[in-house]
Amino acid sequence: MAREIQWDEVRIQREWADLDTHAEWTAMGPRTWAVLRNGVRYKVECESGPDEEGQVVIRINGARQVVRVLDDRAKLLEKMGMAAVAGAASLDVKAPMPGKVLQVLVNVGDDVEEGQPLLVLEAMKMENMINASASGQVTVVPVSEGEAVEKGALLVGFEA
């Protein structure tokens, strides 16, 4: 599986099974690598992460950076202009892509914690667990199992 690390204007791709042609990675420790890319050497040390958005806190040649680590699925979603996040002005969870609701895991009135699974959405022949972006109480679940939804459709409504 390929991963891509992004910061500023730099994008480094890594095949976890085999080294790719873009960069040469050498493990120096449990969370430290020497990376050679286009004749430039980087020392990459992972401090924390990745979190649910794929963000990782690392040091690149000693400079602290917050970078994104994207797997193949995340890169495909980004390429297609789809992000798996809820609207910024609302706690409501909306469909990050068109798909079919396979399973609803919450009911109206349920108190949920940030990161708690809410439902399973099948999209592009993959099952995607949709999680709460914040803690709150479920006020509406306008979808049911087996229902097809469009990108941006309300899946679960919340009250903080």
C-alpha positions in Angstrom: 0.0 0.0 0.0 1.3 3.4 -0.9 1.4 6.4 1.4 2.0 10.0 0.6 3.4 12.6 3.0 2.6 16.2 2.2 4.0 19.5 3.7 4.3 22.9 2.1 4.9 22.1 -1.6 6.6 18.8 -1.0 4.9 15.4 -1.7 6.9 12.2 -0.9 5.3 8.9 -1.8 6.3 5.6 -0.1 5.4 2.1 -0.9 5.4 0.2 2.4 6.2 -3.1 0.8 8.9 -1.8 -1.6 10.7 1.5 -1.9 9.2 3.5 -4.7 11.2 5.5 -7.3 10.4 8.9 -5.8 12.4 8.5 -2.5 14.6 6.2 -0.7 13.6 5.5 2.9 16.0 4.0 5.5 14.7 3.2 9.0 16.9 4.8 11.7 14.7 3.8 14.7 11.1 2.9 15.6 9.6 6.3 14.3 12.6 7.8 12.6 13.7 7.6 8.9 16.4 9.0 6.6 14.8 10.0 3.3 16.7 10.7 0.1 14.6 12.4 -2.6 16.0 14.0 -5.7 19.5 14.2 -4.1 18.2 15.9 -1.0 18.4 14.2 2.4 15.7 14.6 5.0 15.6 13.2 8.6 12.0 12.4 9.4 11.0 11.8 13.0 7.4 11.1 14.0 6.3 12.8 17.2 2.6 11.9 17.2 -0.3 10.7 15.0 -1.7 10.0 12.6 -5.1 11.3 13.8 -8.4 10.7 12.0 -7.7 13.3 9.4 -4.3 11.7 8.6 -2.3 14.5 10.3 1.0 13.7 11.9 3.3 15.8 13.9 6.9 15.2 12.7 10.3 16.8 12.6 11.9 17.2 9.2 15.6 18.0 9.6 14.8 19.2 13.1 12.0 21.6 12.1 8.6 20.7 13.6 5.9 20.2 10.9 2.3 19.1 10.8 1.9 16.9 7.7 -0.8 14.8 6.1 -0.3 11.1 5.6 -2.6 9.8 2.9 -3.3 6.2 2.0 -4.5 5.1 -1.4 -8.1 5.6 -0.5 -7.5 9.1 0.9 -5.5 10.1 -2.2 -8.3 8.9 -4.5 -10.9 10.8 -2.5 -8.8 13.9 -2.6 -8.2 13.5 -6.3 -12.0 13.3 -6.8 -12.6 16.4 -4.7 -14.2 14.5 -1.8 -13.3 15.0 1.8 -14.7 12.9 4.6 -15.5 15.7 7.0 -18.6 17.4 8.2 -19.5 21.0 7.5 -17.4 23.4 9.5 -20.4 25.5 10.8 -22.3 22.5 12.1 -21.9 19.4 14.1 -24.2 17.6 11.6 -22.6 14.7 9.7 -23.1 14.8 5.9 -22.3 12.2 3.3 -18.7 12.8 2.1 -19.6 11.0 -1.2 -22.5 9.4 -2.9 -23.2 5.9 -1.5 -25.6 3.4 0.1 -26.3 3.3 3.9 -25.5 -0.2 5.0 -25.9 0.2 8.8 -27.2 2.9 11.1 -25.5 2.6 14.6 -27.3 5.5 16.5 -30.8 6.6 17.3 -32.4 10.0 18.0 -31.6 10.9 21.6 -28.3 9.0 21.8 -25.4 10.8 23.4 -22.2 10.2 21.3 -18.6 11.0 21.8 -16.2 12.4 19.2 -14.9 9.6 17.0 -17.8 7.3 17.8 -19.1 5.3 14.8 -22.5 6.5 13.6 -23.1 4.5 10.4 -21.6 2.5 7.6 -21.7 4.0 4.1 -20.8 1.9 1.1 -19.2 3.9 -1.7 -17.0 2.9 -4.6 -17.4 -0.8 -3.5 -15.8 0.0 -0.1 -17.4 0.1 3.3 -16.7 3.4 5.1 -17.3 3.9 8.8 -18.7 7.4 9.4 -17.8 8.7 12.8 -18.9 11.7 14.9 -16.8 14.8 14.4 -17.6 16.1 17.9 -19.5 15.0 21.1 -23.2 15.8 21.2 -26.7 14.4 21.2 -28.4 12.9 18.1 -31.4 15.0 17.1 -32.2 13.5 13.7 -31.3 10.4 11.6 -33.0 11.1 8.3 -31.5 8.0 6.5 -32.3 4.3 6.9 -30.4 1.1 6.0 -30.4 0.4 2.3 -31.0 4.0 1.3 -28.9 5.6 -1.4 -27.6 9.1 -0.5 -25.9 11.8 -2.5 -22.8 13.7 -1.6 -23.6 16.3 1.1 -26.8 14.6 2.2 -27.5 14.9 6.0 -26.8 11.5 7.6 -27.0 12.4 11.3 -28.1 15.7 12.9 -26.6 16.8 16.3 -27.1 19.2 19.1 -23.9 20.2 21.1 
